[in-house]
Amino acid sequence: TPPDTIRNFSIIAHIDHGKSTLADRLIQRTGGLTDREMSSQVLDNMDIEKERGITIKAQTVRLSYPAKDGVTYTLNLMDTPGHVDFAYEVSRSLAACEGALLVVDAAQGVEAQTLANVYQSIEHDHEIVPVINKIDLPAAEPEQVRKEIEDVIGIDASQAVLASAKSGIGIDEILEAIVTRIPPPKGDPTAPLKAMLVDSWYDPYLGVVILVRVMAGVLKKGQQVSFMQAGTTHLVDRVGCFRPKIEQLTDLGPGEIGFITAQIKDVAQARVGDTLTDTKRPAAEALPGFKEVQPVVFCGLFPVDANDFEKLRESISKLRLNDASFSFEMETSAALGFGFRCGFLGLLHLEIIQERLTREYDLDLITTAPSVVYQIELTHPDPAGITQIDLHNPADMPDVNKIKTISEPWINATIYVPDEYLGSILKLCQDRRGIQQNLTYVGGRAQATYELPLNEVVFDFYDRLKSLSKGYASFDYQQIGYREGDLVKMSILVNEEPVDALSMIVHRGTAEVRGRGMVERLKELIPRHLFKIPIQAAIGGKVIARETISAMRKDVTAKCYGGDATRKRKLLDKQKKGKAKMREYGSVSIPQEAFIAALRMG
Ligand code: GTP
């Protein structure tokens, strides 16, 4: 395909603004699928993938569009994951394109998520084509949204296409805009091969599939290619594209996007951002922007029923086949037994994995307090000569007198909120040690940017933000590096014994509030026993908060004084059932819900 007839673009949209619906329309209009095949959303539906051999994980579709100028163009629609946790994948997808459609809901306007992605797109020098979608809605205010795009994002929206993906309005205009406004890719076909690895996934039939964008040279079937970052070599056994059905090709030239397979066993070997080159005639240097993705949020996952441990191990290993970005290793906890310490790209990523384990693999899990990775500088080198350690688990915190400094990761957060909720959101940020950077108002809404410690955000910041704003606030963040902080390990003691799954690292300034909240909630969550149970929050040996669960006064069966045998048995059964969902901790039973509930801050 000659590069000047290629257009590579992505679609940027806030959740629910109509990205999938629009993508479907574009595919339908350019004849990629029959009407019957279009019956449900293509880019969103996993089942269609299985039924018809359409690979959706690729989320890149090649379309043929005969434009008004008489030329048939090849359009590559690159879908991008919509969440901050996957920001690096997004950045590589964007680097594979020359332009983007910015889809904004005509009734909702610009949202924070949209902003972050648009700015990234602008950084990649993309030509941005604004599309104001859902103009069929009675509440649509396209002119106001057009102005908002100009005021908030600062791009020219006078040529924005007014569309309704649902009813098919504006689709032709969008296709014409893609062809006339987004520039074609450039690249020398005679230069040594340079192709960027945009995405990879595991397919049960094809093995590891790699999505690439060729920057220079030609990628051919039968070619020996080297992965410049991984330092590995593979023989390309398949080249193709998705229309969205698989179409086999013989090669991919400069500017083209497509897939290859090369008998790669593990997705971890095919890292996003790597550069593929010809082994015999390699490029002098790799493409810029490669980054090793590292998990940032860690937590322990334990089966409620200890007998499920093997099942959990198998399920986690299966999920990991398709997602090299999460990590796991075995962990044992005095309270929870055998489980895994898992690392995630962010809280959403954590929730996705946790939910899949619960739903698809039918596991009952206990999740320990999510924690970020702290950097600890030791006063003296340890026996291995190491003076700086990365702490993934509060349980592994060294002795206080061995610690010189502790640093924590910080983020830059952008929050977008209607004026009326601004006060409570600012207070929330303040309470979480936020440092305000900027505050601007546009048309009844405020945009606040804050620097915040990531550890203050990983618990329930997002939930609080949503509940304080009745769901209207949106939030996005980027990591901005490590800063030293006055951080301490807070232990929770139940009946004088520390419960390691509940220990966490907190800022000294907020420790007392956090500790108090925690023991108060635990007091509500742990049922009474036959004896008195002290619950304490402590830093080092110093107790900073304390509550006591008083002893049960009578045996439950005492109620049946007079002796109705059936009733008595029923009560005992009930007690037993309640027990099944509890963790015995020393002589105290802690209900499963308590572990997560206790972590939610008031
Ligand atoms: P995520 O997949 O959650 O990121 O959302 P999305 O941006 O892909 O949005 P999607 O296409 O799933 O659309 C969200 C909702 O808006 C769906 O219920 C669509 O039917 C509806 N929708 C999309 N486009 C239009 C439109 O032009 N008009 C109207 N009225 N509804 C639309």
Residues whose N, C-alpha, C, O or C-beta is under 5 A from the ligand:
A	BS01	GTP	A13 H14 I15 D16 H17 G18 K19 S20 T21 L22 N133 K134 I135 D136 L137 A163 S164 A165 K166 S167
